[in-house]
């Protein structure tokens, strides 16, 4: 009996023990699930902290003026201040915290320092002398011989009491960009040369921004900016890590499962990242070489119309954002008659002798009369002339009394009229066949002197027509239209589209495509003029203004080599009053008549950001541009959050049950609604328990999945040549 009693007692104790264990486990499980339920359904507020890591593949500089690309200028903004923020110039104009800038005509500007003042990191207050030193010594005088600053050598800068007066050579809103240059400390750099700036100052820069360079770490390929004192961002540190190409980064993510990097720029999207289309500060443009014998105006119009009607199809939106400004988008043809003009190439005359009267008239060129009048200076004229039987004496009349007049031809010969008197205000210039008048294009420059100063009065382009023309062999490469393009993603896509539409039009055989893979090759083609059509991106800076392309005939800036004095004058008026529709209408009509180029669109730069960051504040509904996407990320990204537990949610028993059902059956997740994450100050709420959770660790790393990360194989760029 004793043994039986012992067995019964032992069994009861065991059952009791297991019951206690089950109760304890149930209690802790309920607490854990309840906490998880509260976290999921409670509000979160942003908190400053964490390190944001950007992978880079090119050289950048945190020192102003050594590199002025958008990426470098963003990093420079951590350390230095400008009168106007480069990332807000388009949206906010000349508004800035550092300076007060005023202008009435976008040519003359006045600059004052704002009240409150900035202080350099060595304790010295920033003054107007620092601004004057930067604008005059560093930029205008170009004391360090920086190539990109040479365009500012003609501005005038003077200091008048408590303000600066800055006068630019011409009136244009592009002048606003000047004030986005960062201000440097005069008391440190006044006597510094370029080497001292790059070495001594770079090692220990005196800055005015809220950020600073963190002490060097063991990672020699990284640079870390300390942003703990910056009140306009939730990021505590911003790290840029240099990788030797994208393949190195991909290997680190795929094979080493390294999730350190928060963002990188590449068309390939790795798992755990989402791609953003960033609009570049460039325009992809198809330039027609107007000086090429093959690219006559009627062919340019037909080709432009054919492209406009058929180019914007297929995968276009994955590579380019369409240029939707009505300016320069008027076309007088749909390209349906292009074969008529293409077929003329096989019977066209070779070289400059092929210039014919009808083509010139189509371009708006007028016949040369026996007398022309020139009003003012810096004028441009285009004429054609039937071959004269003897010397053609051209009377040229002037509106000003020039003391000396000289006419130079393209061969360098100079003509000075005899017995010229300034009161006459006219000369007679003899055009002699075989000397200063030859078949094809002849160019003349007229110069005049007043009180010792020489002015360019006018440039005259004169086409001499021929009555006969040599025959050329048909169906050879010499009769084909050469298309030169640079080896990059957007150009390769554009050429693919162009080939397709030319094939559909039945004229592909008349085109010869040539790819160049280096800037030197491209520049050589431009300088030598060895192209009929050039496809290239034109860097248009922050203002995104294509109009300035046509203000010069320099092929490196304007590969079409097209200039029109009337158009240039209209452009100048338009930059001052862009709201005047009559100006834009007249510009578009002249452009459609002459068709020097076709705008294809804005290329995309493809930036990949960790998915969890896009879910926590970085999402953006508008367009992101090359010059402002990092700035947007800087202001909105959150790596650390405060989760404020709302215990009133415990009363929601049905919601808690649904939460448990979701965990046991993930297919029900679509029926569960969680409270959205909201941004806030991160302060405690009364009666609530504050718990800090992070979207990542200090390096904002993503949680790794069971499966190995893979490159997204659904890639629209597959099959295209990668950028050189």
C-alpha positions in Angstrom: 0.0 0.0 0.0 2.9 2.3 0.8 4.4 1.9 -2.6 1.1 2.4 -4.4 0.4 5.6 -2.4 3.9 6.8 -3.4 3.3 6.2 -7.1 0.0 8.2 -7.0 1.6 11.1 -5.1 4.5 11.2 -7.5 2.2 11.3 -10.5 0.2 14.2 -9.0 3.4 16.2 -8.4 4.6 15.6 -12.0 1.2 16.7 -13.4 1.3 19.7 -11.2 4.8 20.6 -12.3 3.9 20.4 -16.0 0.8 22.4 -15.3 2.9 25.2 -13.8 5.3 25.0 -16.7 2.5 25.3 -19.2 1.0 28.3 -17.3 4.4 30.0 -17.2 5.0 29.4 -20.9 1.5 30.6 -21.7 2.1 33.7 -19.6 5.4 34.6 -21.3 4.0 33.7 -24.8 1.0 35.9 -24.1 3.3 38.8 -22.9 5.5 38.4 -26.0 2.6 38.2 -28.4 0.9 41.1 -26.6 4.1 43.2 -26.8 4.5 42.3 -30.5 0.8 43.3 -31.1 1.4 46.6 -29.3 4.5 47.4 -31.2 2.8 46.6 -34.5 -0.2 48.7 -33.7 1.5 51.6 -31.9 2.8 54.8 -33.4 6.5 55.4 -34.1 8.4 58.7 -34.1 11.7 59.5 -35.8 14.9 59.7 -33.8 18.3 61.0 -34.7 20.8 58.2 -35.0 22.4 55.6 -37.2 25.0 55.7 -40.0 23.8 56.0 -43.6 26.1 54.3 -46.1 26.4 55.2 -49.8 28.5 53.2 -52.2 30.3 55.2 -54.8 32.3 54.1 -57.8 34.0 57.4 -58.9 36.2 60.0 -57.4 34.5 62.7 -55.5 35.8 65.7 -53.5 34.6 67.2 -50.2 36.5 70.4 -51.1 34.7 73.0 -53.1 35.8 73.8 -56.7 38.0 70.7 -57.1 34.9 68.9 -58.3 31.6 70.6 -59.0 29.3 67.7 -59.9 26.1 67.3 -57.9 27.4 64.3 -55.9 30.5 66.2 -54.7 28.5 69.4 -54.0 26.2 67.4 -51.8 29.0 66.2 -49.6 30.6 69.7 -49.6 27.3 71.0 -48.2 27.9 69.1 -45.0 31.0 71.3 -44.4 30.5 74.6 -46.2 27.8 77.1 -46.8 26.7 78.9 -50.0 24.6 82.0 -50.5 22.0 79.8 -52.3 21.5 76.1 -51.8 22.4 74.3 -55.1 19.7 71.7 -54.4 16.9 74.3 -53.9 18.0 76.8 -56.6 15.3 75.7 -59.1 12.5 75.4 -56.6 13.2 78.4 -54.3 15.3 80.7 -56.5 17.7 83.1 -54.7 16.4 82.4 -51.2 19.1 81.3 -48.8 20.0 81.4 -45.1 23.5 82.7 -45.5 23.0 85.7 -47.8 20.3 88.1 -49.0 20.5 88.5 -52.8 18.5 90.9 -55.0 18.4 91.6 -58.7 16.1 93.4 -61.1 17.5 92.2 -64.5 19.4 88.9 -63.8 22.6 90.8 -64.8 23.4 93.0 -61.8 23.1 91.5 -58.3 23.5 92.8 -54.8 24.6 90.5 -52.0 24.4 91.0 -48.2 25.1 88.6 -45.4 22.0 87.6 -43.5 21.7 88.6 -39.8 22.7 86.1 -37.2 25.8 85.2 -39.0 27.8 82.0 -39.4 31.0 81.1 -37.5 33.9 79.2 -38.9 34.9 76.0 -37.1 38.0 77.8 -35.7 35.8 80.4 -33.9 36.3 83.3 -36.4 33.0 84.9 -37.5 32.1 84.7 -41.2 32.0 88.2 -42.8 31.3 89.7 -46.2 35.0 89.7 -46.8 34.9 85.9 -47.0 32.2 86.2 -49.7 34.1 88.8 -51.6 37.3 86.8 -51.3 35.6 83.7 -52.7 33.8 85.4 -55.5 36.6 87.7 -56.6 39.9 85.9 -55.7 38.9 82.2 -56.0 36.3 82.4 -58.8 36.8 85.6 -61.0 40.6 85.8 -60.8 40.7 82.0 -60.7 43.7 82.0 -58.4 44.0 78.2 -58.4 43.7 77.9 -62.2 40.6 75.7 -62.1 39.2 75.0 -65.6 35.5 75.1 -64.7 35.9 78.7 -63.3 37.3 80.3 -66.4 33.8 81.2 -67.7 33.5 83.7 -64.8 36.6 85.8 -65.7 34.5 88.6 -67.3 32.2 89.3 -64.3 32.7 92.5 -62.3 32.7 92.4 -58.5 33.0 95.4 -56.2 32.4 95.9 -52.4 30.1 98.7 -51.4 29.9 99.2 -47.7 27.8 96.2 -46.4 27.0 94.7 -49.7 28.7 93.3 -52.9 27.8 94.4 -56.4 28.2 91.7 -59.0 27.7 92.4 -62.7 27.6 89.6 -65.3 28.4 90.1 -69.0 24.8 89.2 -70.1 21.4 89.0 -68.6 20.1 85.5 -68.0 18.6 83.5 -65.1 21.6 81.1 -65.5 23.6 83.7 -63.5 21.7 82.5 -60.4 23.8 79.4 -60.4 26.9 81.4 -59.5 25.6 82.0 -56.0 25.5 78.3 -55.2 29.3 78.2 -55.0 30.5 77.6 -51.5 32.1 80.3 -49.4 35.7 79.7 -48.2 37.5 81.3 -45.2 39.6 84.3 -46.3 41.7 84.3 -43.1 42.9 80.8 -43.8 43.3 80.7 -47.6 44.2 84.3 -48.5 47.8 83.3 -49.3 47.3 79.7 -50.0 48.1 78.2 -53.4 46.4 75.2 -55.1 48.7 72.6 -53.5 48.3 74.0 -50.0 44.5 73.9 -50.5 44.5 70.3 -51.7 46.9 69.0 -49.1 47.2 71.2 -45.9 43.7 72.6 -45.9 42.2 69.3 -46.9 43.8 67.5 -44.0 42.2 69.9 -41.5 39.6 72.1 -43.2 38.1 75.1 -41.5 34.4 74.8 -42.2 31.2 76.6 -41.5 28.6 73.8 -42.0 27.0 71.8 -39.3 28.9 68.6 -40.3 32.5 67.6 -39.8 34.7 64.8 -41.0 34.8 62.0 -38.5 38.2 60.6 -37.5 39.8 58.1 -39.8 38.8 54.5 -39.4 40.5 51.3 -40.4 38.6 51.3 -43.6 40.8 53.3 -46.0 38.1 53.3 -48.7 35.5 55.1 -46.6 34.9 58.7 -45.5 32.5 59.4 -42.7 30.8 62.8 -42.1 29.6 63.5 -38.5 26.1 65.0 -38.7 25.3 64.9 -35.0 25.1 68.7 -34.8 22.9 69.0 -37.9 19.4 69.7 -36.8 17.8 69.3 -40.3 18.4 65.5 -40.6 17.8 62.4 -38.6 21.0 60.8 -39.8 23.8 60.9 -37.2 26.6 59.9 -39.7 26.9 59.7 -43.5 29.4 57.3 -44.8 30.6 57.2 -48.4 32.4 53.9 -49.3 34.4 53.6 -52.5 34.1 50.3 -54.4 36.2 49.3 -57.3 33.3 49.1 -59.7 29.8 47.7 -59.2 30.9 44.1 -59.6 32.9 44.4 -56.3 29.8 45.6 -54.5 27.6 42.9 -56.0 30.1 40.2 -54.9 30.1 41.7 -51.4 26.3 41.4 -51.3 25.9 38.1 -53.1 28.8 36.1 -51.8 29.7 37.7 -48.5 26.1 38.6 -47.6 27.2 42.1 -46.7 24.2 44.5 -46.3 26.2 47.5 -45.1 25.3 49.7 -48.1 22.0 51.7 -48.0 22.2 53.1 -51.5 24.2 52.8 -54.7 23.8 53.9 -58.4 23.5 51.3 -61.0 20.9 49.9 -63.4 21.1 46.5 -61.7 18.9 46.1 -58.7 20.1 43.7 -56.0 17.7 41.9 -53.7 16.6 44.0 -50.8 16.8 47.2 -52.8 14.3 49.2 -54.8 15.2 51.2 -57.9 14.5 54.9 -58.2 14.6 56.8 -61.6 16.7 59.9 -61.0 16.5 62.5 -63.7 19.9 63.7 -64.9 20.8 67.3 -65.4 21.4 66.5 -69.1 19.4 66.3 -72.3 19.9 63.5 -74.8 19.9 65.3 -78.1 20.3 64.3 -81.8 22.3 67.0 -83.4 22.2 67.5 -87.2 25.5 69.0 -88.5 24.1 71.9 -90.5 27.6 72.4 -92.1 27.5 68.9 -93.5 26.6 68.7 -97.2 24.4 65.7 -96.6 22.2 67.4 -93.9 20.2 69.8 -96.0 17.4 71.5 -94.4 14.5 69.5 -96.0 16.2 66.3 -94.9 16.6 67.6 -91.4 12.9 68.6 -91.2 11.8 65.2 -92.5 14.1 63.2 -90.2 13.1 65.3 -87.2 9.5 64.7 -87.9 10.0 61.0 -88.4 11.8 60.8 -85.0 9.2 62.9 -83.3 6.4 60.6 -84.6 8.0 57.2 -83.9 10.7 57.5 -81.3 8.7 57.6 -78.1 7.5 54.0 -78.0 8.5 50.7 -76.5 10.8 50.8 -73.5 11.3 54.6 -73.8 10.0 55.4 -70.3 12.5 53.0 -68.7 15.4 55.0 -70.0 14.3 58.6 -70.6 11.9 61.2 -69.3 10.3 63.0 -72.2 11.0 66.6 -72.9 7.5 68.1 -72.6 8.3 71.8 -72.9 6.4 73.1 -75.9 9.5 75.2 -76.8 11.5 73.7 -79.6 9.0 70.9 -80.1 7.2 72.2 -83.2 7.7 70.0 -86.4 6.6 70.8 -89.9 6.9 67.2 -91.1 5.9 63.7 -90.0 8.7 62.1 -91.9 6.4 60.4 -94.4 8.3 62.1 -97.3 11.8 61.3 -96.1 12.6 58.9 -98.9 12.4 61.7 -101.4 15.2 63.5 -99.7 17.2 60.4 -98.9 17.2 59.4 -102.5 18.7 62.7 -103.4 21.9 61.7 -101.5 22.8 59.2 -104.2 22.8 62.0 -106.8 24.0 64.8 -104.6 27.3 66.5 -105.3 30.2 65.9 -103.0 31.7 68.6 -100.8 30.9 72.3 -100.7 30.3 72.4 -104.5 26.9 70.7 -103.9 25.3 73.7 -102.2 22.2 74.4 -104.3 20.0 77.4 -104.4 16.8 75.5 -103.5 18.3 74.1 -100.3 19.6 77.5 -99.2 16.2 79.1 -99.9 14.6 76.4 -97.8 16.9 77.5 -94.9 15.8 81.1 -95.3 19.1 82.3 -96.9 18.6 85.4 -99.0 20.3 86.3 -102.3 23.2 88.8 -102.0 22.3 92.2 -103.4 24.7 94.8 -104.6 24.4 96.7 -101.3 23.9 95.7 -97.6 23.4 97.9 -94.5 24.7 97.0 -91.1 23.1 98.5 -88.0 25.3 98.3 -84.9 27.9 95.6 -84.3 28.2 91.9 -83.8 25.7 91.1 -86.6 25.4 87.9 -88.6 24.4 87.6 -92.2 23.8 84.7 -94.6 23.6 85.1 -98.4 24.0 83.1 -101.6 25.3 84.3 -104.9 25.2 83.0 -108.4 28.7 82.7 -109.9 29.5 86.1 -111.4 31.3 86.5 -114.7 33.5 89.3 -113.3 34.4 90.9 -110.0 31.3 91.5 -107.8 31.6 94.9 -106.0 29.7 94.8 -102.8 28.7 98.1 -101.2 28.6 97.9 -97.3 27.0 100.7 -95.3 27.4 101.2 -91.5 25.4 103.0 -88.9 28.5 104.1 -86.9 31.4 106.2 -87.8 34.3 103.8 -87.6 37.8 105.3 -87.9 39.3 102.2 -89.5 37.6 99.3 -91.4 39.0 95.9 -92.2 37.5 92.9 -94.0 39.1 89.5 -93.5 38.3 86.4 -95.5 38.6 82.7 -94.4 42.1 82.5 -95.9 43.4 85.3 -93.6 43.6 87.9 -96.4 42.8 91.4 -95.1 41.2 94.2 -97.2 41.5 97.8 -96.1 39.7 100.3 -98.3 41.7 103.2 -99.6 40.8 106.8 -99.1 38.2 105.7 -96.4 36.7 108.5 -94.3 34.7 107.7 -91.1 32.1 110.2 -92.2 31.4 108.2 -95.4 30.1 105.3 -93.3 30.4 102.9 -96.2 33.0 100.9 -98.2 33.1 98.9 -101.4 34.4 95.3 -101.0 35.4 93.5 -104.3 34.6 89.8 -104.5 37.0 88.2 -107.0 36.6 84.7 -108.2 39.5 82.4 -107.3 40.8 84.9 -104.7 38.4 85.8 -101.9 35.4 84.2 -103.6 35.4 80.4 -104.2 32.8 77.7 -104.8 30.7 76.7 -101.8 30.9 78.5 -98.4 32.8 81.8 -98.1 33.2 83.5 -94.7 34.1 87.1 -94.0 34.6 89.1 -90.9 34.3 92.9 -90.8 36.0 94.8 -88.1 35.9 98.5 -87.2 37.8 100.7 -84.7 36.4 103.6 -82.6 38.7 105.5 -80.3 41.3 102.7 -80.4 38.9 99.9 -79.5 38.2 97.3 -82.2 34.7 95.9 -82.7 33.5 92.9 -84.8 30.9 94.7 -86.9 29.6 91.6 -88.7 30.2 88.1 -89.8 29.0 87.2 -93.3 28.5 83.7 -94.7 28.3 83.7 -98.5 27.4 80.6 -100.5 28.6 80.7 -104.1 26.4 78.5 -106.3 27.8 76.3 -109.0 26.3 75.6 -112.4 27.7 72.1 -112.8 28.6 69.4 -110.4 30.8 66.3 -110.5 29.1 62.9 -110.3 29.8 60.5 -107.5 29.5 56.8 -107.4 26.1 55.7 -105.9 25.5 53.2 -103.1 28.9 53.6 -101.4 29.7 54.6 -97.9 30.6 58.2 -99.0 26.9 58.7 -99.7 25.8 57.4 -96.4 24.8 59.6 -93.4 27.2 59.1 -90.6 25.7 58.8 -87.1 28.3 59.1 -84.2 27.2 58.3 -80.7 28.9 57.8 -77.3 28.9 54.4 -75.6 26.6 54.8 -72.7 23.3 53.3 -71.7 20.9 56.0 -72.8 22.7 56.5 -76.2 22.8 52.8 -76.9 19.0 52.6 -76.2 18.4 55.6 -78.5 20.4 54.1 -81.3 18.4 50.9 -80.9 15.2 52.9 -81.3 16.6 54.9 -84.2 17.6 51.8 -86.1 14.1 50.4 -85.7 12.3 53.4 -87.0 14.7 53.8 -89.9 14.2 50.1 -90.7 10.4 50.6 -90.6 10.8 53.6 -93.0 12.9 51.5 -95.3 16.0 53.8 -95.2 18.4 52.1 -92.7 20.8 51.3 -95.5 21.6 55.0 -96.0 22.9 55.4 -92.5 26.3 54.4 -91.1 26.6 54.1 -87.3 29.9 54.7 -85.4 30.3 54.3 -81.7 33.0 56.1 -79.7 34.0 55.0 -76.2 36.2 57.8 -74.9 35.7 61.6 -74.4 38.9 62.1 -76.4 37.5 60.3 -79.4 34.2 62.2 -79.2 36.0 65.6 -78.9 38.1 64.7 -82.0 35.0 64.0 -84.0 33.5 67.3 -82.9 36.6 69.4 -83.6 37.2 67.8 -87.1 33.5 67.8 -88.0 33.6 64.1 -88.9 29.9 63.5 -88.5 26.5 64.2 -90.1 24.5 63.4 -87.0 25.8 63.3 -83.4 23.9 61.7 -80.6 25.1 63.0 -77.2 24.0 64.2 -73.8 24.5 67.9 -73.2 25.1 68.9 -69.6 22.8 71.8 -68.9 23.5 72.4 -65.2 20.9 73.1 -62.5 18.7 75.4 -64.6 18.0 72.7 -67.1 18.1 75.3 -69.9 18.7 74.1 -73.4 18.5 77.5 -75.0 22.1 78.4 -74.3 23.3 75.7 -76.7 22.4 77.8 -79.7 24.1 80.9 -78.6 27.5 79.6 -79.9 28.8 77.9 -83.0 31.5 76.1 -81.0 31.0 72.4 -81.9 32.0 71.3 -78.4 29.0 73.1 -77.0 26.7 73.1 -80.0 27.4 70.1 -82.3 24.8 71.3 -84.8 27.1 74.3 -85.5 23.8 76.3 -86.2 23.5 79.9 -85.3 20.9 82.4 -86.1 21.2 86.1 -85.0 17.5 86.6 -84.8 17.0 83.4 -82.8 19.8 84.4 -80.4 18.2 87.8 -79.8 14.8 86.1 -79.2 16.5 83.7 -76.7 17.9 86.7 -74.7 14.4 88.2 -74.5 12.9 84.8 -73.6 15.3 84.3 -70.6 14.1 87.6 -69.2 10.4 87.1 -69.9 9.7 83.3 -70.3 6.0 84.0 -69.7 5.6 85.7 -73.0 4.0 83.1 -75.3 4.6 85.2 -78.4 8.4 84.8 -77.9 8.3 81.0 -77.5 6.0 80.7 -80.5 8.4 82.7 -82.7 11.4 80.7 -81.4 9.7 77.4 -82.1 8.7 78.5 -85.7 12.3 79.4 -86.5 13.5 76.2 -84.9 11.0 74.1 -86.9 12.0 75.8 -90.1 15.7 75.1 -89.7 15.6 71.9 -87.5 19.2 71.9 -86.2 18.6 69.1 -83.6 15.9 67.0 -82.0 15.5 66.7 -78.2 15.0 63.0 -77.2 14.6 63.5 -73.5 16.2 63.5 -70.1 18.3 60.3 -69.3 17.7 58.5 -66.0 20.4 57.8 -63.4 19.3 54.6 -61.7 19.7 54.7 -57.9 18.9 51.8 -55.7 17.8 52.3 -52.1 17.1 49.7 -49.4 13.5 48.8 -49.3 13.0 49.4 -45.6 14.3 53.0 -46.0 11.7 53.7 -48.7 9.0 52.4 -46.3 10.2 54.8 -43.5 9.9 58.3 -44.8 12.0 58.5 -48.0 9.2 57.8 -50.4 8.8 60.7 -52.8 5.8 61.3 -55.1 7.3 63.9 -57.5 10.4 63.8 -59.7 13.8 63.4 -58.2 16.7 65.0 -60.0 20.4 64.3 -60.0 21.1 67.5 -58.0 18.4 67.0 -55.3 17.7 63.4 -54.6 20.5 63.1 -51.9 19.3 66.3 -50.4 15.8 64.8 -50.1 17.2 61.7 -48.6 19.2 63.7 -46.1 16.1 65.5 -44.9 13.7 62.5 -44.8 15.5 59.2 -44.2 15.2 57.7 -40.8 17.4 54.9 -39.4 16.2 55.0 -35.8 12.7 55.3 -34.5 10.9 55.6 -31.2 8.0 53.2 -30.8 5.4 54.6 -28.3 3.3 51.7 -26.9 -0.4 52.5 -26.7 -1.8 50.1 -23.9 -5.3 51.0 -24.8 -4.9 48.6 -27.7 -5.0 45.7 -25.2 -8.7 46.2 -25.1 -8.9 45.2 -28.8 -9.3 41.4 -28.1 -10.5 40.7 -31.6 -7.5 42.5 -33.1 -5.2 40.5 -30.9 -6.8 37.2 -32.0 -6.4 38.2 -35.6 -2.8 39.0 -34.9 -2.3 35.4 -33.6 -4.1 34.0 -36.6 -1.8 36.0 -38.9 1.2 34.5 -37.2 -0.1 30.9 -37.6 -1.5 31.5 -41.1 0.4 34.1 -43.1 -2.2 34.0 -45.8 -4.5 36.0 -43.6 -2.0 38.9 -43.5 -4.0 40.8 -46.1 -6.9 41.1 -43.7 -4.9 42.6 -40.9 -4.5 46.4 -40.8 -1.6 48.0 -38.9 -1.4 51.6 -37.8 0.9 53.6 -40.1 4.3 54.8 -39.1 4.3 58.5 -38.5 7.1 61.0 -38.1 7.4 63.2 -35.1 9.8 64.8 -32.6 10.6 61.6 -30.7 9.4 63.1 -27.4 7.6 61.0 -24.7 3.9 60.9 -24.8 2.1 61.2 -21.4 0.9 57.9 -19.9 2.8 55.8 -22.5 5.9 53.6 -22.4 8.6 54.6 -24.8 10.7 51.9 -26.3 13.5 52.5 -28.9 13.6 50.2 -31.9 15.7 50.6 -35.0 15.0 49.9 -38.7 18.5 48.6 -38.8 21.6 48.6 -36.6 24.1 51.4 -36.4 25.0 50.5 -40.0 21.3 50.2 -40.9 21.7 46.6 -42.2 18.8 44.7 -43.5 17.7 41.4 -42.0 19.0 38.6 -44.1 16.6 36.1 -45.5 17.1 32.3 -45.6 17.7 32.5 -49.3 20.9 33.8 -50.7 20.4 37.3 -52.3 20.1 37.3 -56.0 20.4 39.9 -58.8 17.0 40.8 -60.2 16.8 38.9 -63.5 13.8 40.8 -64.7 16.1 43.4 -66.2 14.9 45.8 -69.0 18.5 46.7 -69.7 19.6 43.1 -70.6 21.1 43.0 -74.1 22.2 46.6 -74.2 25.9 47.5 -74.0 26.9 48.6 -70.6 28.5 52.0 -70.2 32.1 52.3 -71.0 
